[in-house]
Amino acid sequence: MRIRKGGGQARAASRAAQSSAFVSAAVVAALLVVVGIVACGGNAASAPTATVTAGGSPSAVPASTPATSPPPSVVAAMSLRVYFLRPIGGSQPARGPFIAAAARNMPATPAPAAAAMRALLAGPVARERAIGMTTMIPTGTTLRGLTIAGGVATVDLSGTFAAPGGELSTMGRLAEVVYTLTQFPSVSKGVVCKVDGKSAVAVFGSHGTALGHAQQRSDFESLTSPIFVDSPAAFDVVQGTLRASGTADVFEATFRARLVRGAAQDTTTVTATSGSGTRGKFSFTANVQSAARSGSLVVWDPSAQDGSPLHTVTIPLTFAP
């Protein structure tokens, strides 16, 4: 038998040529992809970064979802408020309690209203209790569901929420829920309550509070302080100039406000859009130069008789360096 020499070498050379052609094609394709990315404005070397929201509106959520987890030091966050009850003071004995805002900073979520409700149901924290904040919502109440459609929030709470109580108790727990949910622009037409998944509650509490419509803040005027500061909330962090807003129903729609930071303070006269029996809106700014990290915003209504402070509300604040 005759053996052909060189056949294996030919086949090896052929395979090497094919492999070289395949690698060249792959390199060309990769280069084309890179060129395409650059041409479209991309950056092949950059990695996605987490969007951080701090001190934004209550409904703020991350603008984008990173493809990779952000570093531990970079956590997307949102700032919102929960509403409890708190007495107010002045030269007269304490009155109330009235509705009051407390600041909450928490991880960002696409469902901020539900997050606010869960924070509300958890009740005031120690520093809030120390300034007199309390809740009328019965312990053990849980959130079963929450939907927002057409400007109305429908909240479904566990049966504990409907536990027997006097008028202050039942009106107070409703006010806390309504104020907390109506901070969001998507809840512009009020709040409807359900208990244990049943149809919307029409009569609430042992004294028979009628809920014939979606509840709004105006339905709880008796629990709203003559000077209601919606922002800043208690223990908010102030950066630079303070911007305050809320509603008031005081004599001639005028009251006083003082921003205190350490030993420095700034006092101003504030005029709401209406007063003397009609609640109006107000907003103002204040700033003090100080290195102190703690302070407060104090608002009061000077007595028409002797100028003594009435309806005084003190809101503790933290100042950013």
N, C-alpha and C positions, 0 to 999 in steps of 0.2 A: 504494500500500500504506500502511495506517495503522499507525503505530508507537505501542505502548502505553508511556506514560511511568510510571515508578515501579515497574515489575515487579522490576528488579534490586535496588532498595532494599528491597523487601519480603522478597525471598529473603535478603538479607544480614542483615536484622533477625531473621529466623527462625533463621538459623544462630547468631547471637550469643546468642539466648535459650537455644538448646539447649546451647551451650558453657558458658554461665553455670550452667545446671542441673547439668551434669556435674561442674563444679568444686565446686559446693556439696555434691554427693553425696560426692565424694572427701574433702572436708574433714571432713564428718560422720563418714565411715568411719574416717578417721585418728584423730579425737577419740575415737571409740568404742574403738579399739585401745588408745590410751594409757590410757583409763579402765580398760579390762580389765586391763592390766598392773599398774597401781597397785593395783587391787582384789585381785589375786592375790599381792601382796607383791613384785612386781618393781620394778626400778629402771631406767628407760629410759636414764638418764644414765651408769650405771656400766658398766665393762668387766670381763671375766673377768680374774682374777689367777692367777698360777702358785702352786701349793702347794709350799712348800719344806720338805723333811725334812732335818734335820741332827742327827746323833747318835742317831737312832732305832734301832729293832731292825733286824737284818740283812735282814729280809724286807720292810722298809718300801718302799712305792712311792708315787708321787704320788696323793693322794686324788681328784684330778680332772684331766682333761686340758683345758687352756685352749683356747679357740677361736682365740686369736691367740698368736703367739710371745711369751714373756716378754721383758722387757728384758734386755740382755746381763748386767747386774749381778745378776739374779735367776735362778739356775739350780737346778732341783730336784736334790737330791743324796741319796745314801744312804751309810750307814756300815756296813761289814761287816768280816769278818776272813778272812785266809788263814793257813794253818798250815804252817810249815817245821820244820826240825830245828835244835837249838841245844844246845851243851854247857852244863852248869851247874857252879858252882864252890863255894867255901867253904874251910875250913881244910885239906881234903883236895885232892888233884889233881883237875882237872876231870873230870867224868863225862859220859857220854852219847855222842852227842847225844840229846836228848829233844825231843818235839813242843813247839812254841811258837807263840803267836798273834802276828800282825802286823796292824796296823790298815790299812784301805784305805777312802778316801773317793772316791767316783766318781759320775758322773751317774746319777740314778735310772733304773731300768729295770723293766719288768714281769717280767723273768726274772733276779732277783738271784743265784740259784744258778749259772746259767750264767756270769754276770759274775764271780762269785767263782772259778769253775773256770778261766776264762781268765786271771785275775790270778795264780792259783796256778801255772799252766803257764808264765807269763812269768818266774817265779823271783823271788828276793829282790832288792830294789833296793839301791843302794849303802849307804845308812845301815843297812839290815838286815844286809848282809854284814859291815859294820864291827863289829857286836856278835856275830858268829859264826853268824848264821843261814845255813843252806844247804839245798839241796833234793836229794833222791835221785831226783827225776823226770828221766829222760833228756832232754837238750836236743833240741828239735824235736818233742816230743810235742804233739799238737793235740787239741782237743775235736771229736769227730765228731757227738755228739748227747747229749742229757740229757733224761730223762723222770722225773717224780715221780708215783707213784700208790700209794695204800694205805700211805703212810708209808715207801715204799722208793724210793730214787733209783737209777735205772739209768743209768750213765754209760758212754758209748762213746768210747774213746780210740784214737788212731792206734797202729799197730804198734810204734812206737818205745817206747811205755810198757812193753812186755814185753821190752825188751832184756836180755840176760843180766846177772846181777849176783849178788853174795853175799847172805846173809840180811839184813844190815843194809840193803843197797840196796833189795831188793825189799819188805821189810817197811816200810821208811821211806817209800817212794813210795806204798804203799797207805795208810799211816797219814795222810799228808798229804791225800790225796783224801778219806778217810773223815771226818777231823776237819773239813775245810773244808765238806763237804756237810751234816754232821749239826749244824752250827750253826743250821740252819733248822728251825723247828718242824714244817714239812711233811715232814721226813725223820726220823721218829721211830723207824723200824724198821730202819734201816741202809742200806747201799750195796751194789749189785751192779755189778761191772765187766765190761765187754765190751771186746774189742780188735779193731779193724778190722771192726766190725759183726757179729762172730761171736757165738755163744751165750755166755751168762755163763761167765766163767772159773771152773773148778772147782779147778784146780791152777795156782799162779802161781809163776814163778821157777825157776831151775835147781836150787834145793834142794828144791822141791816144797811150797810153802806151800799148804795145803788151804783152799779157800774154799767150804765146803759150805753156807754160809748167807750171808744179807746181813750184811756186816761192820759192826760197831759199835765205838765207842771202847773198850769193854772188851776187845776182841780185841787191843788193842795196849798192854797194861799194861806190857810191857817197854820201851816207848818213851815212857811217860808219867812225867814227873818226880815224885818223892815229894811235891813241892808244885807242882801245876800251876795256874797263874793263867790262867783263860780270859778274864777281863775285869778290868782294862783290858788291851788288847793293846799290844805295843810301839809307841811313838810315837802313842798315842791322845792326843786333846785332852781335858783335864779342865776342866770348868766347875763351880766351886763344890766341893761335897763329893764326894770320890772314893768310888765304890761298887765294891768288888772282889768277885769270886766265882771259884770253881773247885773243885778236888778235891784231897785230900791223903791220903797213907798214911804217917804218921809216928808216932813213939813217943808213946803216950797221946793221939794225935790232936791234939796241940798244937804250934803253931809261932809264930814271931814275924814281925811285919810292920812296916816303917818307911816312911812317906811322907816324901820329901825334896823341898823346894822352895826352891832357893837355900840360904841358911844355916839356914832353919827346918826342923823335922822333927817328926813325931809317930809314936811307937812304941807298938804294941799287941800283946797276946797274942790269938791266934786259935785257936779250937777247932773242929775239923771234927766232923761227925756220927759218924765212926768213924775208927779208925786201928790201928796196930800189926798190920799184915797185911791190913787191910780198908780199901779206899779209901772215904772219906766226902766229903760236900760241905761247903763253907764259904762264908760271905759276911760282909763287914764294911765299915764306912765309916771314912773318915779325912779330916781337913781340917787345913790349915796356913795361917796368915795371912802372906802374903808377896807382893811385887810381882814376884818372879822368874817368868820365863816357862818355864824349863826345870827339870826335876827327875826323880825316879824313884820307883818302888815297889820296895822290897827285901824279900824274904821268905827266911827261913832256919829251919832246925830246930836248936835248941841241943843240943849233944852231952850225953847223959845222964852222961858221965864227967866232963867238965871245962867244959861250957857253950860250947865253941867252936862256931862256925857250921858247919852241914852243909847240903848241898843248896841252896846259895844261888842265888837267881834275882834278877837286877836288870832291871827293865823301865823303859826310858827313856820319859818322858812330856813333853808340852807342856801348859802351863797357860794357859787363856784369861784375858785381863785382867779 
